């Protein structure tokens, strides 16, 4: 096999682009630390999932979580956060195959909002097994107000960032 005919999976341009998206997630999460569970990071990752690919969005999610948790506090909960992001990005990617969700911004934003609740549920399940709790439903219900904030933040940031980031994604694909 001729080594010149092999195209690299990650070009320098793609690495730089993913690094910039990671930086946007990190800065967005750090800027909104004063509001619990309200951050543009989830919306950016959901938009990346649709515009680039699921594996690239998962890579950005992993890097963003590790970097921000170095500042905000790193622990076993990072695994739960990453697991929750894997689930919501996968579900969002799968929902994009439903025609109305794949083509309509408002439906995408609605699903993005629902992903805030899914994230909280998966994270609660992780903590339930990790901490060996006796009562799951009481723990999950007590966190619903935070999940609602995450959902509202996802909806708002998705609607705000989608037009901007889609233009950037189109420019990136053209080059």
Secondary structure, 3 states (H helix, E strand, C coil): CCHHHCCCCCCHHHHHHHHHHHHHHHHHHHHCCCCCCCCCHHHHHHHHHHHCCHHHHHHHHHHHHHHHHHHHCCCCHHHHHHHHHHHHHHHHHHHCCCHHHHHCHHHHHHHHHHHHHHHHHHHHHHHHHHHCCCCHHHHHHHCHHHHHHHHHHHHHHHHHHHHHHHHHHHHHHHC
